[in-house]
Amino acid sequence: MLKGIKARGDKFHMVLENPECVNVSFWYVPTRLRHVPHDDERIKELGRITPILKARMMQKGTLMISYQPLGDIPNFFRNIISNSGIQKKDVDFLLDELDRLGHDL
């Protein structure tokens, strides 16, 4: 998953640059925020849109990824993949679907 996130450039921002095992924490970055400096205001906005994107996932029924804050860090997605049957195409779908559902936020 980390490779997929990094391959998509500025569409995602890692909360922790070096994830622990299968636990990947990240924000989806919508189009309007991709050229905004990554500062406290941008981080707050990413935290604000995370639950909105989660609601869109649930409404569409295509994804279910948990999110949560951590201390002073606002809401972010926390995806854990522990199924050995997951393939690259599955991760690609997940990341592409996040972009499809959230690009206009």
N, C-alpha and C positions, 0 to 999 in steps of 0.2 A: 504494500500500500504506500509506503514511504516513497518508493521509486515513482509510482504513479502521480503522487502529489507533486513531487519535484519536477516531473516531466511536464506538468501543466503550468509551469511558470507562476505568474502572479494571481492565479485563480484561487490559490490556497495559501495559508500562512500557518506554519507549524507553531504551536504553543510551546512545545518542548522540542528543540532541534534534534535531540537524540532520544527517540522513544524507547521505552522499556519493553522489551520482548514484543508482544503482539498488541500492545496498548498504544494507539496513535492518537494524539490530541492535536486538533487543528481548528482553524476558522475557515469557512468559505468566504472568499472576497468577491462581492458583486462588482460588476463592471464599473460603476460610478466611484468605487473606492480604490481601484487598482493603481491609480497614479497619485494617490494621497499618501503623504509620508506616514510611516508606521509609528504613530505617537499615541499618547493616552486617549486623545479624542477618537482616533480611528479604532483603537482597541475597544472603547466603550460602544462605538457604533456596531462593530462586528459582534459584540456580545448582545446587543439589542436585536440584531437581525437573526441571530441563531435560532431563537424559539419560533420566529416567523417561518423560517425555512423548515424547521421540524414540523410545524403545523401543515405546511404544504406537502411534505413527504407523506404524512399520515392521511391527509385528504386524498391524495393521489393513490396511495396504497402501494407505492413502489419501493420505499426504503423505510427502515426504522433504525435510526442511529441515536444513541443517547447523547445528551449534552448536560453540562453542569458548570458552575463557577468553581474556582479554586482559590480560596483566600481573596486577594485583591484582584485576581484575574477574572474578568466577566465571562459569561457563558461561552463555552466552546464545545465542539463536537469531540467525543471520545469514542473512538471505534476500536473494538477488540475483535480480531479475526483469529479464531482458534480452531477452525475446521480445516483439516488437511485436504479436503476436497475442493477448496476455493481455488479458482483458476484466475489467471490474469484478466480474462474477459469479464469476470465477475467484479473485480476491483475497478476495471475500466467503466463498467456500467454504473457502479456506485458513484464514482467521481463525476462522470458525465451527467448523470441524473441530478446530482447536486447543482451542477452548473445550469442545467436546463431549468430546474425549478427556482433557482435563486438569482439568475443573472440580472433581473430587473429590480432587485431590492435596493 
